[in-house]
Amino acid sequence: MKNIVIVGGGYGGISIAKELEKQDLRNDVRILLIEKKSHFYHTVAGLRAGVQDLDDSIFIPYSKLFTSPKNQVLHATVTRFDEKAVYLNNSLSEFGDKVEFDFLVIASGTRYPAPARVEASGLNEGKDEIQRIRQQIGEAQSILIVGGGPVGIELAGEIRDTYNKDNKKVTLIHSQPQLGNASYMPTKVHHKLLGMMTSSNIDVLLNDKVDLPAPANEDQKYNVVYIPSAPLPVSKQGRDLSHVDLVLMANGNQPDAGWVEASFTALVQADGYVKVKPTLQVDHPTLANKVFVMGDIAGLQETKLAFRTVAHASVVSANIAKLLQQPDTPENALKHYKKGVDMMLITFGKNKGVTILPWGIVMGNWISSTLKSKTLFIDRYWNELNQTPPSASK
Ligand SMILES: Cc1cc2nc3c(=O)[nH]c(=O)nc-3n(C[C@H](O)[C@H](O)[C@H](O)COP(=O)(O)OP(=O)(O)OC[C@H]3O[C@@H](n4cnc5c(N)ncnc54)[C@H](O)[C@@H]3O)c2cc1C
């Protein structure tokens, strides 16, 4: 049996798994997706889960991802790989602590602060983590969000949608002179979002910074949602933040390619992303004919978004299918990836948001809430994993 191993069962991992299963692969080829978590965590709805109980919607079982029984989802953390196998943190029946591969797809994503991510691997522990965050946000009187990119903006919108100004003060601090970053957020979008925030009584501090005290509780593992151990000092611009009793970090995603670096140091760029060729093969002299990389962890010059993984998956699956048939296919005869249009939807609670389209087109609340803010694509991803969405049984 030949193995195509996928590491990571996030948006990219499930796209490539499904795409490969659709290909007419030979009977002696199977797909093995290795994911450390027991359930798919739907990040896109993670911020709303920080203020509302979405526990039964946000964790989606992997049990029906594949339709053919020869393909499997395995639960383990991959700690490293070599030219033939990936190595696991625990032993799995049938495989032991390593899984051999003929093709490997690296789709292990990046690290986001909670509640966009949970750290726990098990379902109950993951729900506990989210419930704890919800409780902390619920009890706080004055919240500081650190970071004014899409995640910080969406988080502020979710908090304000659930809690009004009388029971919670919300402040967002951002080191840049405008919300987000001028490279992907045109000035008119900044003004639109700033207007939404200020009219919702969110204090926005731009071009400002604060020296954060340590968490009060040293056990607060990931220090992304925490009660400060001391009153916050005034900000660099002189704003009083001593009232803050909960800090939420929204300072962007960080590449987390430690297991790749532990295997082949040269595969990881200085910025932490994995070196990639236009064919989505890794950029490495001896690995390129069997190792691919896709999703957020790939060193592609594009905004890191789940919708792009569908196009990545189409290239990776076509190239694997081709190399299975003709292992000596030259690189120039493989499919090359072309970045699609730039598009971004930023929610602001359930009924508001901004949609940034190509050619400077910006759409407002109605289109943004219809496309994303209301539903956060929850049903869509239950369907992607071949499960019945919880809303269908209500
Ligand atoms: C709040 C928020 C809202 C967003 N909204 C949108 C949106 O509306 N539209 C959009 O297109 N994008 C959106 N994004 C971006 C989107 O979430 C990412 O682009 C997407 O998650 C990338 O998918 P991925 O598969 O590369 O990585 P991930 O989804 O991060 O998946 C990686 C998976 O790999 C697993 N893993 C990691 N290391 C290992 C290992 N060593 N062994 C085993 N398993 C491992 C992880 O557990 C994880 O499940 C949003 C992001 C955030 C934070």
The ligand as an ORCA input file, in Angstrom:
! r2SCAN-3c Opt
* xyz 0 1
  C     -10.866     34.888     13.962
  C     -10.473     34.421     12.596
  C     -11.364     34.536     11.554
  C     -11.009     34.108     10.278
  N     -11.918     34.256      9.293
  C     -11.605     33.806      8.047
  C     -12.568     33.919      6.994
  O     -13.668     34.434      7.169
  N     -12.222     33.449      5.773
  C     -11.004     32.873      5.530
  O     -10.762     32.473      4.390
  N     -10.077     32.756      6.510
  C     -10.340     33.205      7.761
  N      -9.412     33.093      8.763
  C      -8.082     32.498      8.463
  C      -8.131     30.968      8.545
  O      -8.552     30.566      9.825
  C      -6.761     30.364      8.234
  O      -6.306     30.845      6.992
  C      -6.852     28.843      8.189
  O      -7.077     28.357      9.496
  C      -5.597     28.193      7.596
  O      -5.805     26.829      7.454
  P      -4.617     25.774      7.633
  O      -5.186     24.437      7.339
  O      -3.402     26.199      6.926
  O      -4.248     25.839      9.181
  P      -5.151     25.522     10.431
  O      -6.572     25.744     10.149
  O      -4.493     26.274     11.517
  O      -4.966     23.973     10.684
  C      -3.760     23.387     11.082
  C      -4.065     22.085     11.805
  O      -2.844     21.370     11.997
  C      -2.844     20.768     13.270
  N      -1.429     20.561     13.622
  C      -0.482     21.531     13.752
  N       0.728     20.966     14.008
  C       0.522     19.628     14.038
  C       1.391     18.520     14.260
  N       2.701     18.700     14.477
  N       0.852     17.275     14.256
  C      -0.479     17.090     14.015
  N      -1.337     18.098     13.803
  C      -0.847     19.356     13.794
  C      -3.573     21.791     14.142
  O      -4.111     21.172     15.301
  C      -4.653     22.309     13.187
  O      -5.845     21.566     13.299
  C      -9.735     33.529     10.044
  C      -8.834     33.408     11.108
  C      -9.188     33.854     12.366
  C      -8.203     33.721     13.489
*
